[in-house]
Structures are given as C-alpha cells and as structure tokens.
Amino acid sequence: MSDGKVVIIGGGGGVGSATAFSLATGERSYDLVLTDTRPNMVTSHVMDLENAVALAPGSSTVRGGDVGDAADAGVVVFCAAAPLRLNTSRSVYLAENHAILAAALAELRAVGFGGVLILLSNPVDPLLTWVHRQGWPDRRRLIGYALNDSLRLRTAIAAGRGLHPRDVDAWVVGEHGAGQVPLFSRVSVHGVPVKLDEAERAAAKEYLDTWYARHVALDPAVQLGQRKRRHRRRGGVGADGRGLKHAWFHNLCSI
C-alpha cells in the first residue's frame, strides 16, 4: 500500500477537483487519481491540474483512473453525490447518496482497499454512521470531514466585530446541518477568550442556520432546474439537466 497514493471518487465534481487541487499544489507529494462517472470531466480537471503542479512546491502527479486504483492506495476521498437541487436540508440527499456510497464501498472492498476512507458527501454524519455499521472498513480507518460549520461561525463573528475570520477561533459540534451546536462559550479573538452578547449570538446563529439554503439557491444548476420546471408547466419540454452539477467547495481536505 502506498501512503502517498490518493484516489478521489467523485473527482469530476467541484468538491473532488478542489480537493485534488489543494493536495496537488501543497508541499507534500501525492499520486492523485481522479475517478468519476463522467470521464470527460475527469479529463478536463486533469488537464488543468497537470499545469498547476508546475508551480507547486511538491512533485505531485495527477491522472484519471477507476476504483481499481484504490487497491494499493493509502487514502480514498469519497465525494461523489447526487446533483444539487433546491432544498433546505442536506438530508434530502440521504437516500441517493447512500446508494452511490454503497456501490462504491462494495467496489472498494472487492479490490482489497486497505487504507483510510475520508467521507465528504452529505449528509456526512448519517452516511458515515452507516458505513461504520457495515463493519468495513474498521472504524479506525473512517473519517467524516466537515469543517464548514466552524468556519462559518468564525466568519459570522468576525463580520459582526469588523475582524478577519482568521482572527477568530470558534467551533461548532454536532451534526453537519440542523443538529449543529455552536460553542459560544469557547470563542476567542487573537487567542483571548471573549464573551458574545445576545445580539452577536443571534446574528451568528442566523448566519449559520440560513447559510446553506441561501447558498443552494444561488447554484446555477438549481436555477436551471427551476426554469425547466416552469417551462414544463407551460407545456414545453426541457433538456435533461441531471448531469449538470456544480458542487461548490464545501470542505477543506488536509492529509
């Protein structure tokens, strides 16, 4: 098994390609393999990343591949998901993304994958719990990754105080979604603990609670889907937009 080999399942999407870019342009060197059900998107991203690594401090390589490449990989990053659509909760993707994940998990097991599985697809908490209950991979090889909520809390607090988000340290625990719990009692600015007043807490909580719905509504694929539905109601026939997915970079991946 190669610790430096990373297979990204869903590498043709926004999250997967951004993960590849983050790793490819870092100081450490990786053998990055992108897989996706849309090979043309993998080729497109690989063409860009092959150029980007020329400026990287490390010497990573990037190529397209398939799940079979995971046989000797140290890490598999799973970020494949159903196309984005208008909604107010990540839970709407549970059934579809569970089916995608279950199929990938069966393939990984069949090829003898023995590394660490990092799950980025939503809803990350129940999906990771389901994988754990399957008994494979071992729980010590499973990571569910979602730092977004804590970053958004820091952004909200910083905006209210006229600071840069980097100056704020604050954490959100619990579920990535409706079950999130902001730890207002553990906020610090420039390393010094601070106490937020009620107005600051309310503003930060509103920012957290509404961020996802506001963000999804701006997605081009979602807007296209809404126009198609209106067109169909008027009797027209729209093109199938299920393949149009623009997944924004919601997660930072550091290995």
Secondary structure, 3 states (H helix, E strand, C coil): CEEEEEEEECCCCHHHHHHHHHHHCCCCCCEEEEECCCHHHHHHHHHHHHHHHHHCCCCCEEEECCHHHHHHEEEEEECCCCCCCCCCCHHHHHHHHHHHHHHHHHHHHHCCCCCEEEECCCCHHHHHHHHHHCCCCCHHHEEECCCHHHHHHHHHHHHHHCCCHHHEECCEEECCCCCEEECHHHCEECCEECCCCHHHHHHHHHHHHHHHHHHHHCCHHHHHHHHHHHHHHCCCCCCCCCCCCCCCCCCCCCC
